[in-house]
Amino acid sequence: MAPSGTRPSRAAHGVDPRHAAGARAEALAATILEAGGLAIVERNFRCRTGEIDIIARDGDTLVFVEVRLRRRGDYGGAAASIDARKQRKLLAAAAYYLSRFARPPACRFDAVLLDALDPRRVEWLRDAISASR
């Protein structure tokens, strides 16, 4: 057991609690995206330039989705956590993913914002990030 006021280590429980909450947030986001008509293509795409939480299809459009969970609003909530640095990493990871295609499809960048792990408190922002930034 961890001393009072400290977080339990990964070794103590096998899973970092923040990563477990993030995985639950991504699963909830995927469910909401599917209910909205998107087809999930890939989850947790990683490359040397960054990570994309969810890649989905909306008709002929490829959608790169950033999922953000914030339980406290001290620093501006979930939307504020997608800063310019994070956007650059997302754009670079998406460019790497698209380099696989002879003719890359149309694409957009969405964000699914959660201020709790509650399906009633989810905000889905379409075209949340512009590739021209």
C-alpha positions as CSV (number, residue, x, y, z in Angstrom):
1,M,0.0,0.0,0.0
2,A,1.3,3.5,-0.9
3,P,2.0,6.0,1.9
4,S,-0.8,8.5,2.6
5,G,-0.8,11.3,0.0
6,T,1.1,9.4,-2.7
7,R,0.0,7.6,-5.8
8,P,0.4,3.8,-5.9
9,S,3.1,2.8,-8.3
10,R,2.5,0.8,-11.4
11,A,4.4,-2.1,-9.9
12,A,2.0,-2.2,-7.0
13,H,-1.1,-2.7,-9.2
14,G,0.4,-3.6,-12.6
15,V,-1.3,-0.6,-14.3
16,D,-0.8,3.1,-13.9
17,P,-4.3,4.6,-12.9
18,R,-3.9,7.5,-15.3
19,H,-3.4,5.1,-18.2
20,A,-6.3,3.0,-17.1
21,A,-8.6,6.1,-17.1
22,G,-7.2,7.1,-20.5
23,A,-8.0,3.7,-21.9
24,R,-11.6,4.0,-20.6
25,A,-11.9,7.5,-22.0
26,E,-10.7,6.2,-25.4
27,A,-13.2,3.3,-25.3
28,L,-16.0,5.7,-24.4
29,A,-15.0,8.0,-27.3
30,A,-14.9,5.1,-29.8
31,T,-18.4,4.1,-28.7
32,I,-19.7,7.6,-29.2
33,L,-17.9,8.0,-32.6
34,E,-19.4,4.7,-33.8
35,A,-22.9,5.7,-32.6
36,G,-22.3,8.9,-34.7
37,G,-21.7,6.9,-37.8
38,L,-17.9,6.6,-37.9
39,A,-16.1,3.3,-38.4
40,I,-13.1,2.8,-36.2
41,V,-10.0,1.9,-38.4
42,E,-7.3,1.9,-35.7
43,R,-6.7,2.8,-32.1
44,N,-3.5,4.1,-30.5
45,F,-1.5,4.5,-33.7
46,R,2.1,5.3,-32.6
47,C,5.1,6.3,-34.7
48,R,8.3,8.2,-34.0
49,T,6.5,11.6,-34.4
50,G,3.6,11.0,-32.1
51,E,0.4,9.1,-31.3
52,I,-3.1,9.3,-32.6
53,D,-5.7,8.0,-30.2
54,I,-8.3,6.9,-32.8
55,I,-8.4,6.8,-36.6
56,A,-11.8,6.4,-38.1
57,R,-13.7,6.7,-41.4
58,D,-16.6,9.0,-42.0
59,G,-17.7,8.0,-45.4
60,D,-14.7,8.7,-47.7
61,T,-13.0,10.9,-45.1
62,L,-10.3,9.7,-42.8
63,V,-10.7,11.1,-39.3
64,F,-7.9,11.5,-36.8
65,V,-9.3,11.8,-33.3
66,E,-7.6,13.2,-30.2
67,V,-9.3,12.1,-26.9
68,R,-8.8,14.3,-23.9
69,L,-9.9,13.5,-20.4
70,R,-9.6,16.2,-17.7
71,R,-11.3,15.7,-14.3
72,R,-10.4,19.1,-13.1
73,G,-10.7,22.5,-14.8
74,D,-7.7,24.1,-13.1
75,Y,-5.8,24.5,-16.3
76,G,-8.7,25.1,-18.7
77,G,-10.3,21.7,-19.1
78,A,-9.9,19.1,-21.8
79,A,-10.0,21.5,-24.8
80,A,-7.2,23.7,-23.4
81,S,-4.9,20.7,-23.1
82,I,-4.7,20.4,-26.9
83,D,-2.0,23.1,-27.2
84,A,0.1,24.1,-30.2
85,R,2.8,21.6,-29.3
86,K,0.2,18.7,-29.1
87,Q,-1.4,19.9,-32.4
88,R,2.0,19.8,-34.2
89,K,2.6,16.2,-32.9
90,L,-0.8,15.1,-34.1
91,L,-0.3,16.7,-37.5
92,A,3.1,15.0,-37.8
93,A,1.8,11.6,-36.8
94,A,-1.1,12.0,-39.3
95,A,1.3,12.9,-42.1
96,Y,3.3,9.8,-41.3
97,Y,0.1,7.6,-41.4
98,L,-1.0,9.2,-44.6
99,S,2.4,8.5,-46.2
100,R,1.3,4.9,-46.6
101,F,-1.3,5.8,-49.2
102,A,-0.5,6.2,-52.9
103,R,-3.5,8.7,-53.0
104,P,-4.2,9.9,-49.5
105,P,-7.9,10.3,-48.7
106,A,-9.6,13.5,-47.5
107,C,-9.0,13.9,-43.8
108,R,-10.0,16.0,-40.8
109,F,-9.0,16.2,-37.2
110,D,-11.7,15.8,-34.5
111,A,-11.4,16.0,-30.7
112,V,-13.5,14.1,-28.1
113,L,-13.4,16.0,-24.9
114,L,-14.4,14.4,-21.6
115,D,-14.5,16.2,-18.2
116,A,-15.4,12.9,-16.6
117,L,-16.0,9.3,-17.6
118,D,-19.7,10.0,-18.2
119,P,-21.3,9.6,-21.6
120,R,-23.6,12.5,-20.8
121,R,-20.6,14.8,-20.4
122,V,-18.8,14.3,-23.7
123,E,-18.1,16.9,-26.3
124,W,-17.3,15.9,-29.9
125,L,-15.6,18.7,-31.9
126,R,-15.5,18.0,-35.6
127,D,-12.7,19.8,-37.5
128,A,-11.2,20.8,-34.1
129,I,-7.6,21.1,-35.5
130,S,-6.6,22.7,-38.8
131,A,-3.8,21.1,-40.9
132,S,-2.8,24.7,-41.9
133,R,-1.6,25.6,-38.4
